[in-house]
Amino acid sequence: MTRKFIDCREFPSDTHCSVAIAADSEDELLETAVQHAVSVHKHADTPELRAAIRGMIHDGTPPEHAMPPGAASGAPEGVRTH
């Protein structure tokens, strides 16, 4: 099973969030990432947020250094940055 991750460093924010979350399953990662987005970045837990976060998930583990915002694995179109 390939680990999955999401990395807040890929997205510009006023808080310069450096959290990267990894899990063995996409569902577990999604739930944790949604909790982070809601509690830290004040997003509403909506189907649209969940779909956007699901689109930000990568295979593997977070890199030591973040990709620049807007890079190939950056935020999907229509996703509000935090």
C-alpha angles and dihedrals in degrees: 000000000000117000117237129214145182123200123203090198088076091068127063116243140164089238094051089226112206099186118132118183126198133183141165094244133044091226093054091047092048093053093049094045092050090051089051093047092050099042100037105026097031096234118155116247099245134150087251092055091048091050092049093049091047087055091054095057118115132195117246130021130314115274119242090243124043125242112244117263111273094022119140091283094042128120117316116248112281096023114130112229117228 
